[in-house]
Amino acid sequence: MTARIWHGWTTPGNADGYEALLKEEIFVGIQNRHIRGFRSIQLLRRDVGEEIEFVTIMLFDSLDAVREFAGKDYEVAVVLDRARALLSHFDERSQHYEIRAERGG
């Protein structure tokens, strides 16, 4: 299993709007693509001084599934124009990690 991790930052004034865009449109759009091997997406949020940081963690069965989502150069961040308008800055490239162990409670 592969985890795709990405960070974006916005102003406090844009944070709620960005979060709503992610949850109501972007995440739904990803689900509606029915990407074979896509498992889940998580959204994390925290205050970091004058900015709000967002982290997305997407889980895929394989790098082939990641490529189906992001394209041949799968590390390039997938950020829609509507999201870019709300972000101050963001990772241009996503990081990918092989999940080596997982345990439940």
N, C-alpha and C positions, 0 to 999 in steps of 0.2 A: 504494500500500500504506500502511496505517495502523498505527502502533505505539501500543498502550495501555500506559501505565506506571503502576504503583501501588506504594506503600511501606507497610510495616507493621513495627512494632517489638514485641519481646517480651523477656521476661527470659531469662537464660541457662538457667534451669531449665525453661522452657517451649519453648525453641527447637527441640530435637530432636523433640518431640511435634508442634509446629506444622509443621515441615518434613515429617514423615511424613504428617500429615493432608493437606497440599497434594499431595504426590507420589502417595499411595496412594488418596485419595478425591476430592479436589477436582479435580485435573487430569484424572483418569479420567472424572469426571462431566461435565466440560466437553467432553472428546473424545466421549463417548457421546451428547451432544446433537446431533452432526452438523450444526453450524452452517455454513451455506453461506458460504464466504468466510473462515472461520477457518483460519489457516495453522499457527500454532505458539504455544507458551508456554515461556518460560524462567524459571528461578528463580535469583536471586542472593541471597547471604547474606554478611554481614560483621559482625564485632564492632565496636561503637561505644561503648566505655567500659562502662557498666553495663547496656547493652542489646544485643540482636542485631537488626540491621536486615535485613529481607527486601524484595526488589524483584521484582515480576513484570513481564515484558514479553510482551505478547501481540501477535501479528501477524495482521492482518485485511486482506482485499482492499479494503475500503471502510468508510466510516462506516455504511452500511446494514447491513453484517455485524456491526459493533460494536453497533448498535441491536438486532439479533436476539439478541445475547448479553446485553446489559445493560438493554434497554428504551428507551423514548422519550427519557428523560433519561439519555442514555448515559454521561455523565460520573460519575454516582453510582457509588460503589464497590460491588462485588458481594462481600459478605463474609458467609459463613454464620455462624449462631449458634455452632456448634462452634468456628469459627476465632476469632470475637470473644472467646470465653471464654479463649483462650490469648494474645491480643494485649494489650499494654499500651496502645497507641494506634496509629492508622493513618490514612492519607489518606481523608477522607470522599468525595473526588472523585478520579477518575483523570485523568491527562493524556493527550492524544492528539496525535500528531505524524505528519505526512505524511513518509514515507520518500522522500527525494529522490535518494539515491545509495547504492549498496552494491557492495562489491568483495570478492572472495574472495582467499585467499592465493596 
